[in-house]
């Protein structure tokens, strides 16, 4: 798990998301030195399960 600042996320969001997809490493975003957000990879099966439980449409392709 690594830590980045909100400013770094703002400047490098696309690159950070790509790194998370590749490494599957969780990233904690900090604001004023305090952890505020956890970013992690979402598995396709996990996403499908949650959307089907809500009775909603799947997001994304299709």
MMTF fields as JSON, N, C-alpha, C and O atoms, coordinates in Angstrom:
{
  "mmtfVersion": "1.0.0",
  "mmtfProducer": "UNKNOWN",
  "numBonds": 247,
  "numAtoms": 248,
  "numGroups": 62,
  "numChains": 1,
  "numModels": 1,
  "chainsPerModel": [1],
  "groupsPerChain": [62],
  "chainIdList": ["A"],
  "bondAtomList": [4, 2, 8, 6, 12, 10, 16, 14, 20, 18, 24, 22, 28, 26, 32, 30, 36, 34, 40, 38, 44, 42, 48, 46, 52, 50, 56, 54, 60, 58, 64, 62, 68, 66, 72, 70, 76, 74, 80, 78, 84, 82, 88, 86, 92, 90, 96, 94, 100, 98, 104, 102, 108, 106, 112, 110, 116, 114, 120, 118, 124, 122, 128, 126, 132, 130, 136, 134, 140, 138, 144, 142, 148, 146, 152, 150, 156, 154, 160, 158, 164, 162, 168, 166, 172, 170, 176, 174, 180, 178, 184, 182, 188, 186, 192, 190, 196, 194, 200, 198, 204, 202, 208, 206, 212, 210, 216, 214, 220, 218, 224, 222, 228, 226, 232, 230, 236, 234, 240, 238, 244, 242],
  "bondOrderList": [1, 1, 1, 1, 1, 1, 1, 1, 1, 1, 1, 1, 1, 1, 1, 1, 1, 1, 1, 1, 1, 1, 1, 1, 1, 1, 1, 1, 1, 1, 1, 1, 1, 1, 1, 1, 1, 1, 1, 1, 1, 1, 1, 1, 1, 1, 1, 1, 1, 1, 1, 1, 1, 1, 1, 1, 1, 1, 1, 1, 1],
  "groupList": [{"groupName": "UNK", "atomNameList": ["N", "CA", "C", "O"], "elementList": ["N", "C", "C", "O"], "formalChargeList": [0, 0, 0, 0], "bondAtomList": [1, 0, 2, 1, 3, 2], "bondOrderList": [1, 1, 2], "singleLetterCode": "X", "chemCompType": "L-PEPTIDE LINKING"}],
  "groupTypeList": [0, 0, 0, 0, 0, 0, 0, 0, 0, 0, 0, 0, 0, 0, 0, 0, 0, 0, 0, 0, 0, 0, 0, 0, 0, 0, 0, 0, 0, 0, 0, 0, 0, 0, 0, 0, 0, 0, 0, 0, 0, 0, 0, 0, 0, 0, 0, 0, 0, 0, 0, 0, 0, 0, 0, 0, 0, 0, 0, 0, 0, 0],
  "groupIdList": [1, 2, 3, 4, 5, 6, 7, 8, 9, 10, 11, 12, 13, 14, 15, 16, 17, 18, 19, 20, 21, 22, 23, 24, 25, 26, 27, 28, 29, 30, 31, 32, 33, 34, 35, 36, 37, 38, 39, 40, 41, 42, 43, 44, 45, 46, 47, 48, 49, 50, 51, 52, 53, 54, 55, 56, 57, 58, 59, 60, 61, 62],
  "secStructList": [7, 3, 3, 3, 3, 2, 2, 2, 2, 2, 2, 2, 2, 2, 2, 2, 2, 2, 2, 2, 2, 2, 2, 7, 7, 7, 3, 3, 3, 3, 3, 6, 6, 3, 3, 3, 3, 3, 3, 7, 7, 7, 7, 2, 2, 2, 2, 2, 2, 2, 2, 2, 2, 2, 6, 7, 7, 7, 7, 1, 7, 7],
  "xCoordList": [0.849, 0.0, 0.894, 1.9, 0.502, 1.299, 0.403, -0.822, 1.021, 0.321, 0.664, 1.817, -0.345, -0.132, -0.979, -1.933, -0.623, -1.387, -2.516, -2.488, -3.502, -4.582, -4.009, -4.469, -3.026, -2.395, -1.775, -1.919, -1.079, -0.472, -1.543, -1.389, -2.623, -3.724, -4.302, -4.578, -4.479, -5.026, -4.13, -4.627, -2.831, -1.88, -1.667, -1.378, -1.81, -1.421, -2.515, -2.198, -3.785, -4.879, -4.85, -4.945, -4.723, -4.734, -3.582, -3.772, -2.406, -1.235, -1.409, -1.074, -1.92, -2.114, -3.116, -2.897, -4.214, -5.203, -4.576, -4.812, -3.795, -3.119, -2.179, -2.109, -1.459, -0.552, -1.33, -0.889, -2.467, -3.291, -3.792, -3.817, -4.191, -4.637, -3.52, -3.764, -2.309, -1.169, -0.68, -0.483, -0.485, 0.139, -0.864, -0.503, -2.131, -3.194, -2.912, -3.496, -2.025, -1.667, -2.704, -3.119, -3.112, -4.032, -3.279, -2.1, -3.978, -3.375, -4.239, -5.454, -3.614, -4.29, -4.0, -2.843, -5.047, -4.889, -4.955, -5.856, -3.984, -3.945, -4.262, -3.974, -4.861, -5.165, -4.703, -5.127, -3.843, -3.258, -2.612, -2.675, -1.988, -1.272, -2.129, -1.607, -3.437, -4.34, -4.899, -5.289, -4.949, -5.549, -7.049, -7.747, -7.545, -8.964, -9.666, -10.88, -8.925, -9.547, -8.668, -7.441, -9.32, -8.633, -9.034, -10.223, -8.053, -8.32, -7.799, -6.657, -8.66, -8.249, -8.92, -9.924, -8.364, -8.912, -10.238, -10.367, -11.209, -12.483, -12.538, -12.406, -12.734, -12.84, -14.186, -15.188, -14.214, -15.444, -16.562, -17.702, -16.248, -17.283, -17.839, -19.025, -17.009, -17.447, -18.417, -19.432, -18.113, -18.947, -20.294, -21.334, -20.287, -21.526, -22.421, -23.634, -21.85, -22.623, -23.316, -24.501, -22.603, -23.179, -24.276, -25.295, -24.099, -25.128, -26.359, -27.478, -26.178, -27.339, -28.115, -29.331, -27.435, -28.113, -28.977, -30.015, -28.554, -29.311, -30.472, -31.362, -30.465, -31.506, -31.312, -32.213, -30.126, -29.843, -29.193, -28.911, -28.958, -28.274, -26.779, -26.243, -26.117, -24.66, -24.122, -24.697, -23.018, -22.364, -21.279, -20.75, -20.964, -19.879, -20.417, -21.46, -19.697, -20.053, -21.376, -21.726, -22.094, -23.28, -24.542, -25.588],
  "yCoordList": [-1.168, 0.0, 1.231, 1.294, 2.204, 3.431, 4.642, 4.554, 5.745, 6.982, 8.034, 8.159, 8.789, 9.926, 11.094, 10.898, 12.289, 13.459, 13.721, 13.224, 14.503, 14.904, 15.63, 15.422, 16.466, 17.207, 16.255, 16.447, 15.221, 14.242, 13.495, 13.258, 13.126, 12.447, 13.332, 12.862, 14.58, 15.541, 15.654, 15.74, 15.654, 15.822, 14.539, 14.597, 13.378, 12.117, 11.053, 9.863, 11.437, 10.485, 9.314, 8.158, 9.599, 8.532, 7.559, 6.345, 8.081, 7.238, 6.402, 5.217, 6.996, 6.284, 5.148, 4.045, 5.411, 4.357, 3.219, 2.049, 3.544, 2.507, 1.675, 0.455, 2.332, 1.615, 0.671, -0.449, 1.114, 0.275, -0.942, -2.05, -0.742, -1.868, -2.883, -4.09, -2.404, -3.282, -3.981, -5.196, -3.205, -3.75, -4.3, -5.088, -3.883, -4.251, -3.714, -4.182, -2.743, -2.147, -1.094, -0.281, -1.115, -0.107, 1.201, 1.197, 2.317, 3.632, 4.434, 4.524, 5.012, 5.905, 7.333, 7.697, 8.148, 9.547, 10.361, 10.185, 11.252, 12.08, 13.528, 14.017, 14.197, 15.619, 16.275, 15.89, 17.254, 17.914, 16.903, 17.044, 15.88, 14.896, 13.798, 12.904, 13.856, 12.846, 11.951, 12.453, 10.633, 9.742, 10.001, 10.072, 10.141, 10.438, 9.49, 9.307, 8.891, 8.054, 6.841, 6.935, 5.699, 4.483, 4.194, 4.134, 4.015, 3.622, 2.204, 1.896, 1.347, -0.03, -0.559, -0.013, -1.619, -2.262, -2.927, -3.544, -2.803, -3.484, -4.611, -4.386, -5.82, -6.974, -6.939, -6.524, -7.368, -7.371, -8.145, -7.682, -9.311, -10.118, -9.397, -9.523, -8.658, -7.89, -6.79, -6.566, -6.118, -5.046, -5.594, -5.011, -6.704, -7.31, -7.724, -7.522, -8.296, -8.739, -7.558, -7.642, -6.466, -5.307, -4.663, -4.247, -4.567, -3.938, -4.82, -4.308, -6.132, -7.015, -7.023, -7.215, -6.82, -6.777, -5.52, -5.535, -4.44, -3.196, -3.212, -2.364, -4.164, -4.219, -3.213, -2.98, -2.615, -1.594, -2.178, -3.374, -1.301, -1.698, -1.767, -1.07, -2.62, -2.661, -1.422, -0.932, -0.915, 0.232, -0.267, -1.366, 0.529, 0.161, -0.287, 0.187, -1.219, -1.673, -2.434, -3.077, -2.336, -3.166, -2.502, -3.138],
  "zCoordList": [0.0, 0.0, 0.0, 0.708, -0.811, -0.839, -0.603, -0.693, -0.308, -0.004, -1.048, -1.459, -1.476, -2.36, -1.846, -1.093, -2.256, -1.845, -2.845, -3.971, -2.423, -3.316, -4.533, -5.655, -4.315, -5.409, -6.418, -7.625, -5.928, -6.835, -7.614, -8.812, -6.946, -7.629, -8.725, -9.829, -8.427, -9.386, -10.622, -11.745, -10.417, -11.517, -12.319, -13.514, -11.665, -12.3, -12.267, -12.282, -12.221, -12.021, -13.004, -12.591, -14.276, -15.278, -15.067, -15.132, -14.819, -14.595, -13.324, -13.316, -12.27, -11.004, -11.174, -10.673, -11.879, -12.12, -12.925, -12.624, -13.928, -14.717, -13.856, -14.008, -12.955, -12.051, -11.13, -10.874, -10.642, -9.768, -10.541, -10.005, -11.797, -12.628, -12.826, -12.814, -13.006, -13.269, -12.008, -11.997, -10.947, -9.734, -8.727, -7.853, -8.848, -7.909, -6.495, -5.518, -6.403, -5.122, -4.726, -5.552, -3.473, -2.963, -2.724, -2.371, -2.922, -2.748, -1.781, -1.954, -0.773, 0.162, -0.271, -0.479, -0.408, -0.761, 0.529, 1.349, 0.687, 1.889, 1.558, 0.465, 2.531, 2.414, 3.703, 4.793, 3.577, 4.745, 5.702, 6.923, 5.102, 5.894, 6.508, 7.173, 6.291, 6.867, 5.77, 4.716, 5.988, 4.992, 4.883, 5.894, 3.642, 3.448, 2.466, 2.554, 1.538, 0.515, 0.244, 0.223, 0.036, -0.381, -1.82, -2.135, -2.692, -4.076, -4.249, -3.905, -4.789, -5.032, -6.284, -6.742, -6.831, -8.014, -7.661, -6.603, -8.536, -8.37, -9.385, -10.588, -8.894, -9.783, -10.502, -9.92, -11.753, -12.546, -11.839, -11.802, -11.281, -10.616, -9.383, -9.08, -8.685, -7.526, -7.952, -7.292, -9.028, -9.55, -10.009, -9.704, -10.736, -11.225, -10.069, -10.127, -9.027, -7.874, -7.212, -6.889, -7.007, -6.334, -7.166, -6.613, -8.477, -9.299, -9.392, -9.43, -9.428, -9.514, -8.202, -8.208, -7.082, -5.791, -5.683, -5.021, -6.329, -6.281, -7.271, -7.202, -8.181, -9.191, -10.301, -11.107, -10.341, -11.349, -12.566, -12.637, -13.534, -14.763, -14.512, -13.651, -15.28, -15.24, -15.913, -16.884, -15.396, -16.015, -16.948, -16.776, -17.909, -18.816, -20.141, -20.592, -20.784, -22.117, -22.082, -21.092, -23.197, -23.362, -23.239, -23.365]
}
